[in-house]
Every structure is written in structure tokens, then in C-alpha cells.
Amino acid sequence: ITEDQVMTLVQREEILKGLTEQEGTYREVMQNITKSQDKVRKQKQERGQETNFTVEDLVLRKNVRQEQTKGGELSSSMLGPLKITRLEGKSADLMDDDGKVAPKINIDHLTHDFKPEERIPAKLKKVVDPSSLADSQTDTPATCPGPSNAEI
């Protein structure tokens, strides 16, 4: 038995030891991944950003080009509205108003497009009901204050 033969046997043993531990390490890694994914899902739920998209939904798409170009702060951060034509796993095909299709867009880059409610100032909300105005006009004739005959 030579020293070279002993060294090769020792090297093989180290490799085999690493291979046997690899399965346990893989399980640990997968558990950590699922924990972090659950954490992200929970945070999105708390913020109301659930990814419950369906076909025909109107969505806004993240403008990735805006992040990459110099001076991109002035361009809009979201593009759209776009319509989802197909969903497949974590990707979606989007179609704009012109009929152009953008294939395989990650749904993490999408948000729901919603139309905000019309904003009415508080002063206008306190206006009297129109039906009560109509009743008051029929009871009394409209008179215009002006000089009386005695004053002329």
C-alpha cells in the first residue's frame, strides 16, 4: 500500500460524506424557501396585494424600463390598463387597447386596475335635497325685492 492509494481513499470518503449530507441540506433549504414564501404572501395579504388575477381582468404593469434608464423618475411607474388574456402559473399574457399582446409577464409585476370613486367635496355633500327645493318653490311665488310704488 502506497501513500498515494491512501490519499485517494481519503478523498473518496470525504466526497461520499458530502453526498450523504446533501439530501438533508436540500430538505432544509426547501423548508427555508417555503417559510420565506409564506412570509411574503402574508405581508402581501396584509397590504391587500393578493395575486388573485383572472382572465379578462384589467391590470397595470410595472414599468421596468423606467427603473433602468437615466432620468426615468419622470416617466410613470405603471403601464396600462392592460387586459389579461391567458394565465399560466406565475406568468400572464397581456393585451393592450391596440390589440398588441405582451407574452409571459410575471404576475408579481402586475396590480389590479381600479377606477377611483368620484371625489365630492364636503361642501357639496351638504346641499339640500332637490325634492325639498321643488316643494318650496311651488308654495310661494318667487318675488324680486325692488323699489315699491310708494318709493317711486
Order of alpha helices (4+ residues) and beta strands (2+ residues): alpha-beta-alpha-beta-beta-beta-beta-alpha-alpha
